[in-house]
Amino acid sequence: DAEAINHLVGQYYKGYLGLAKDVPRAIELWKEAAELGSVEAHYNLGFNYGDSVEEDKPRGIHHWEQAAMKGHAESRHNLGHAEHQKGNYQ
């Protein structure tokens, strides 16, 4: 279940519910949840690749695009912000 995995990831990412904080494990689980269709997992991977732990902006953009195509408003906002930072605005 993609959403259950995504919920578990949050616990690894922050070290909640008695789990040791394990960001690399969280990213692996987000990838699994994204493959299963979790929009939130795509958003979180976009954030982590775009601005946080493992900087890989093209990969982050890809995940935000995946989430945005499924209606995720914050991902759409982040894509717009990324374009603005590149100077793609009038």
C-alpha positions as a Markdown table, in Angstrom:
| # | Residue | x | y | z |
|---|---|---|---|---|
| 1 | Asp | 0.0 | 0.0 | 0.0 |
| 2 | Ala | 1.7 | 3.2 | -1.3 |
| 3 | Glu | 0.2 | 5.5 | 1.3 |
| 4 | Ala | 1.0 | 3.2 | 4.2 |
| 5 | Ile | 4.7 | 3.1 | 3.0 |
| 6 | Asn | 4.6 | 6.9 | 2.7 |
| 7 | His | 3.4 | 7.2 | 6.3 |
| 8 | Leu | 6.1 | 4.8 | 7.5 |
| 9 | Val | 8.7 | 6.9 | 5.6 |
| 10 | Gly | 7.8 | 10.0 | 7.6 |
| 11 | Gln | 8.6 | 8.1 | 10.8 |
| 12 | Tyr | 12.1 | 7.0 | 9.5 |
| 13 | Tyr | 12.8 | 10.5 | 8.1 |
| 14 | Lys | 12.1 | 12.1 | 11.5 |
| 15 | Gly | 12.9 | 9.3 | 13.8 |
| 16 | Tyr | 9.5 | 9.0 | 15.3 |
| 17 | Leu | 7.6 | 6.0 | 16.8 |
| 18 | Gly | 10.8 | 4.6 | 18.3 |
| 19 | Leu | 12.5 | 4.2 | 14.9 |
| 20 | Ala | 16.0 | 5.5 | 14.5 |
| 21 | Lys | 16.3 | 8.4 | 12.1 |
| 22 | Asp | 17.4 | 6.9 | 8.8 |
| 23 | Val | 17.1 | 9.4 | 5.9 |
| 24 | Pro | 18.7 | 7.0 | 3.3 |
| 25 | Arg | 16.1 | 4.3 | 4.2 |
| 26 | Ala | 13.4 | 6.9 | 4.0 |
| 27 | Ile | 14.4 | 7.9 | 0.5 |
| 28 | Glu | 14.4 | 4.2 | -0.6 |
| 29 | Leu | 10.9 | 3.8 | 0.8 |
| 30 | Trp | 9.7 | 7.0 | -0.8 |
| 31 | Lys | 10.9 | 5.6 | -4.2 |
| 32 | Glu | 9.0 | 2.4 | -3.5 |
| 33 | Ala | 5.8 | 4.3 | -2.6 |
| 34 | Ala | 6.2 | 6.6 | -5.7 |
| 35 | Glu | 6.5 | 3.5 | -7.9 |
| 36 | Leu | 3.2 | 2.3 | -6.3 |
| 37 | Gly | 1.6 | 5.6 | -7.2 |
| 38 | Ser | 1.9 | 7.8 | -4.1 |
| 39 | Val | 1.6 | 11.4 | -5.0 |
| 40 | Glu | 3.0 | 12.5 | -1.7 |
| 41 | Ala | 6.0 | 10.3 | -2.1 |
| 42 | His | 6.7 | 12.0 | -5.5 |
| 43 | Tyr | 6.4 | 15.4 | -3.8 |
| 44 | Asn | 8.7 | 14.4 | -0.9 |
| 45 | Leu | 11.3 | 12.9 | -3.3 |
| 46 | Gly | 11.1 | 16.2 | -5.3 |
| 47 | Phe | 11.8 | 18.1 | -2.2 |
| 48 | Asn | 14.7 | 15.9 | -1.1 |
| 49 | Tyr | 16.4 | 15.8 | -4.5 |
| 50 | Gly | 15.7 | 19.4 | -5.3 |
| 51 | Asp | 16.5 | 21.2 | -2.1 |
| 52 | Ser | 17.6 | 19.0 | 0.7 |
| 53 | Val | 19.5 | 15.8 | 1.5 |
| 54 | Glu | 20.7 | 14.6 | -1.9 |
| 55 | Glu | 20.8 | 17.5 | -4.3 |
| 56 | Asp | 19.9 | 16.3 | -7.8 |
| 57 | Lys | 17.6 | 19.1 | -9.2 |
| 58 | Pro | 16.6 | 17.3 | -12.4 |
| 59 | Arg | 15.5 | 14.2 | -10.5 |
| 60 | Gly | 13.6 | 16.5 | -8.1 |
| 61 | Ile | 11.9 | 18.3 | -10.9 |
| 62 | His | 10.9 | 14.9 | -12.4 |
| 63 | His | 9.2 | 13.8 | -9.2 |
| 64 | Trp | 7.4 | 17.2 | -8.8 |
| 65 | Glu | 6.2 | 16.8 | -12.4 |
| 66 | Gln | 4.9 | 13.3 | -11.6 |
| 67 | Ala | 3.0 | 14.7 | -8.6 |
| 68 | Ala | 1.8 | 17.8 | -10.4 |
| 69 | Met | 0.3 | 15.7 | -13.2 |
| 70 | Lys | -1.8 | 13.9 | -10.6 |
| 71 | Gly | -3.1 | 17.2 | -9.2 |
| 72 | His | -0.6 | 18.0 | -6.4 |
| 73 | Ala | -0.8 | 21.8 | -6.0 |
| 74 | Glu | 2.4 | 22.2 | -3.9 |
| 75 | Ser | 4.4 | 20.3 | -6.6 |
| 76 | Arg | 3.0 | 22.7 | -9.2 |
| 77 | His | 4.0 | 25.6 | -7.1 |
| 78 | Asn | 7.5 | 24.2 | -6.7 |
| 79 | Leu | 7.8 | 23.7 | -10.4 |
| 80 | Gly | 6.9 | 27.3 | -11.0 |
| 81 | His | 9.4 | 28.4 | -8.4 |
| 82 | Ala | 12.1 | 26.4 | -10.1 |
| 83 | Glu | 11.3 | 28.0 | -13.4 |
| 84 | His | 11.4 | 31.4 | -11.8 |
| 85 | Gln | 14.8 | 30.7 | -10.3 |
| 86 | Lys | 16.1 | 29.8 | -13.9 |
| 87 | Gly | 14.8 | 33.2 | -15.1 |
| 88 | Asn | 11.9 | 31.7 | -17.1 |
| 89 | Tyr | 9.3 | 34.3 | -16.4 |
| 90 | Gln | 8.1 | 37.6 | -17.9 |
